[in-house]
């Protein structure tokens, strides 16, 4: 068989798409980050009629390149909580405003084979918006986020995603030096709020863009 790795991921992502759709998520497929960005800009914006847009701190979403494009769309009201130069207070205010956005963009820490999204958050704005608030949510998911079950998801997040994110942020947490979760209690702890999204309610509110590429962590 030619291109066995490509075939492997095609099968796994096809199964995942079916599982997510059975859980009332709307699902799109993209071969790479650029294609995922086009789905948002050319399809989702049109279908939702979104006028206000915001996003959480997701490297996967950022990797699609849509943030800069959205900032330059004069017809959109962009609530950018991560704009360079703003104060922490202003950033938090914008994160609160994002709950009333028409469209919210984010990623996920893990997705199970049965179609559950699993996330661990520091401030809580990302998982809060995923749960309730914005009219529509788009979750960009790289194929590296796919795990078997909830136990695998918890392990991946605590022993890979969270430590790597702490390293990225230069956090003063034990996981930066030991590379796995130590259940720390310090002021810079990143792991505060767990959310498991079993299904989308209302149906189709949460839209998943499955990307056949490793993105984020």
N, C-alpha and C positions, 0 to 999 in steps of 0.2 A: 504493500500500500504506500502510495506517495503521500508525503506530508502527514504523518501519523499524529504529530502533536496538534496540528490544526484540526484534524478530525476529532481528536480527543476532546478539545475544548468546544467544538461545535456541538457535540453530543451533550456534554455537561451543561452548556448554556441553554440548549433547547429544553432540557429537562427542567432547569431552573425557571425558565420563562413560563412553562406550563404550571409549575408549582406556585409561582407568584400570581399568575392570572387567576388561579383557583382561590387565592386569598384576596381577590378583589383589587389587586394592583393593576394599573395600566402599565404595560411593558413595551419598551422599544429596544431594538438590538443595534449595536454599533460596532464596527470592526476596530476602531481606534478612537483616541480622544478627539481628534478633529471631527470625525463623523458624529460623535456624541454631541459636540457643540452645535453642529448643523441641525441636528434633530431638535435641540432646544430653540434655536433661532428661527428655523424655517417651519417647524411644525407645532411645537408646544405653545409658543407665544401666540400663534395664529388661532389655535384651537381653544385656548383659554381666554383670549382677549385681554390678557393681563396689562394693566397700566402701571401698577406699582410692583417693584421687584426688589428682593433682598436675598442675602445668602449667609450661610454659616461658614465657620472656618474649616473648609474641606480642601485638602490638596488635590483630591481627585477632581472636584468641580473646577478648581483653579487651573488644573492641567488641560482642561478643554479649551481654555482661552476665551470663554464667554464673558468674563467679568469686564474686561476692557471694552468689548463690543457693546455690552449693555450700558456702560457708563456713557458712551458716546451716542446713544439713541435718544434724541431730543424728545421723542414722544413718550418716553418712559420716565417715571419718577423712581429713581434708584435710591434705596436706603442702604448706604454703604457703611456698615459698622466698623469696617477695617481700613477706612481711609487713612492714609499716612498723615501724621501731624495732628490728628484730633486727640483730645484728652480722653482718659479712661472713662470719665463721667459721661462725655458725649457718646463714646462708643457704646456704653451700657444703655443710654437713652435710645440710641438707634436700634439696638438689639430688641428693646421693648417695642418700638414702633414697627419692627419687622413682623410682629405677630398679626398685624392688620394688613399685611401685603397681599396682593393678588397671587403672587408667585414667589416661592421660597426655594432656594437651591442648596443642596447639601450632599454629603456622601454618607457612607455607612461604615462602621467598623468591621462588620461581618454580616453575611447572609447565609442562612442554612439551606440545605438542599430541599427542605420542605417549604421554603419561602418565608422565613421569619427574618426580619431585620433586627440586629442586635447592636446597641450603641451604649457607650460610656462617655459621659461628658463632665467637664469641669464646672463651667458656669451654669450650664443647663439650658441655655437659649436654643441650642441646636436641637436637642431632644424635645424641648417644649414645643418648638415650631413644628416638628415632625408629628407630634401628637395632636395639637390643636392650635388654631389661630389662622395662619395663611389659608386662603381659599384653595390653593393648589401647591403641592410640594413636588419637586423633582429631585430624585436621589440618583446620583451618578455612581455606578458600581463597577469597579475594575474586577476582572476575573480572579485576581488574587484574594478577594474578600470572601470567596465561596468556601464554606466549611460544611462538615457533615451534619452536626446537630448543635444543640444549645451548649452542651459541655465543650465541644470543640470551639465554639464561638467565644465562650468565656476564657478559655485557655489562650486562644489567639490574641484576644484583646489585652489580657493582663500580662502576658509574657512576650508580646511582640509589639502590638500597635501602641499601647500606652507608654512603654519604656522608650520606644523610638520617638514618639511625639514629645516626651519629656526631654530627650536629648536635643531635639530640634529647637525647643524653646529654652534650652539651657536652664531647666528647672533644677532647683536644689532639692532633689528627691533621691532616695536610695536607688531607685531603678536605673538612674543614669549611670551608676557605677557597677551595679550587679546584674543589670540587663533583664531583670524580671521583677514582678510586683512583690513588694515587701509589706503591703498593706500599711503604708506610712500614715502618720497623723500630723504631719507638718503643715505649715500655712500654704505651701506651694503644691500640695497634693492635687493632682489632675483628675483623680478618679472619684467622682462624687455621686453622679446620678446615672443609674442603669435604666434603660428603656428597651423592652422587647416589643416590637410591632408585629403582632400576629397577622393582622389583616388591615386593609385600608377601609376607613369609614369616614365619609360616605365612599361607596364604590368608585374607584378611579381618582379619588382626591390625590392619592400618592402615586406618582408616576416614576417608574424605574427605568433608567437607561443602562442596560447591561453592555459593558464594553469588553471586547475580546482582546484585552491588553492589561498588563499589570500597571496599576496606577495607585498612588497614595500608599498608605500603610495602615 
